[in-house]
Amino acid sequence: MAGRIRLGGGASSPMPERRGKGGDGVSRSVWRLVHWAAVATFRRRGALLVVPLLYLALTLVFLGRWEWDLKPPMPVRIGVAVLRRRVPPPGSVYRSPQVFQKLWPYMQADLNHSIPLTAAWRHKATQKWKPCFRKSLSQAELPPSNGFLIIEANGGLNQQRLSISDAVAVAGLLNATLVIPMFHFNSVWRDSSKFEDIFDEEYFTEILKDHVRVVKELPPDILDRFDNNISNILNMRSRALQSKTYYLEKVLPKLIEFGAIRIAPFSNRLAHSVPPSIQGLRCLTNFEALRFSQPIRALADKMVDRMVTNSSKNGGKYISVHLRFEQDMVAFSCCTYDGGQLEKDEMNKARERGWRGKFNRPGRVISPEANRRNGRCPLTPLEVGMMLRGMGFDNNTFVYVASGKIYNTEKYMAPLHQLFPLLETKDTLASTYELAPFKGHSSRLAALDYSICAHSEVFVTTQGGNFPHFLMGHRRYFNGHSKTINPDKRKLVLSFDNPFIRWDRFKRNMQEVLHHSDVKGISLRKPDASLYTFPMPDCLCQQAET
């Protein structure tokens, strides 16, 4: 198959000769000493000098041979410190294709190493989790509004979701009327969609009506106060993660004074830990009120049905993978793979195009090797496939890949198709005609991916970000267990960077990753964590089994 990794190499090359001026000079000097010593011995002269010279010569020969066997030679000088080539620490280099070439025959032959999707999770909750946040919400009639709150949501789909949910919480705290949020056009996402294009605006307003007033736009009389120009409205440029006290002491007085305020941008502007009534509004908004618009829901439902039908032999169960290997993600990570100079040039151009000058600032040091060791490099499709096969998912497993356009698609996706031939994407599950209204709108396409991943038996995240964090929260909210494989890439790269690793050792390493994800599937929110990822115990409460 074109583009696949070749499993067999050419004939093995003989061991390279020691070359280079420095190495040849040492060898000639050594053998001259040996020759001189032999001549002296045969002539029966300098007997006292022969023994140490022979010892020195043989030692140099031995040391030179040892250095040659371990690594490529470096120039050696007698009486001068030997400089060796630096060997990067384990996990620093992208050697996954070489490891795959070695392990592929064993993967094919290991017919007994497979687990059904339903058996992937062994950690069982002793109690069920059920939504309970409504008891924290006020049941009293809403008092008169203190004014209008206008926020601007920036970023991609789930950063917008975060901004909207936090805006509802702040509006509730201030007793403000929330204007349907505006979406900032992002230079990276390049999506001009409005709120109603992505979310069901009518449903959103209806679900919140007893707790927060929501209007589509500012009333004309309020807008007249500001010369019909929203930019004339005071912008409270709040810092990130502000407390309840800040909003009550700094923002509320301005809201009452002017009748309307803006907070733009508005992303992560509310602290993670706030009173239960405010957390309850977050829960209500994110998990209940923010459902996708009708066009997105209609196509997403069809795609989920098709995925379930295709995987009927597996009980309608499938794995979803959020693959972050788009060109902008690879460029932003500052990691290197196996594309050589061409890849380097393409990444430099992408970084300059998306983040002008950010990566070329004086004093900034970028270390691709350190990034990889520290788990900051996006997993390639090949690495995701190797990990899943090592965990025990065989080539009969149905896999859905959620992603943007993969960098160098043909090259990097071919091995994942080889490992999991029953693989689907948006473009294979839906027709060109069905996807046409969504093309050019990254947030709407992401909403399709989000819906299909939410219904999968197992979800795999590979690079962090808002998409997996919000999705894990939704899966915990509806299932109790996130059923998410969230690998520690600092451990993964040690296996991927080891061309000598055995298949049985590789499997054990991958199964340890799966077990760790299993245990973490049910987790309570810590004070510095987000309830959008960890809805327990703010949004969910334990209920005893019946």
Buried (B, 14 or more C-beta within 10 A) or exposed (E): EEBEBEEEEEEEEEEEEBEBEBBEBBBEEBEEBBEBBBEBBEEEEEEEEBEEBBEBBEEBBEBBEEBBEEEEBEEBEEEEEEEEEEEEEEBBBBBBBBBBBBBBEBBEEBEEBBBBBEEBBEEEEEEEBEBBBEEBBEEEEBEEBBBBBBBBBBBBBBBBBBBBBBBBBBBBBBBBBBBBBBBBEBEEBEBEBEBEBBBBBEBBBEBBEEBBBBEEEBEEEBBEEBEEEBEEBBBBEBEEEBEBEBBEEEBBEBBBEBBBBBBBBBBBBBBBBBEEBBBBBBBBBBBBBBBBBEBBBEBBEEBBEBBBEBBEEBEBBBBBBBBBBBBBBBBBBBBBBBBEEEBEEBBEEBBBEBBEEEBEEEEEEEEBBBBBBEBBBBBBBBBBBBBBBBBBBBBEBBBBBBBBEBBBBEBBBBBBBBBBEBBBBBEEBBEEEBBEEBEEBBBBBBBBBBBBBBBBBBBBBBBBBBBBBBBBBBBBBBBBBBBBBBBEBEBBBBBBBBEEBEBEEBBEBBBEBBBBBBEBBBBEBEEEBBBBBBBBBBBBBBEEEE
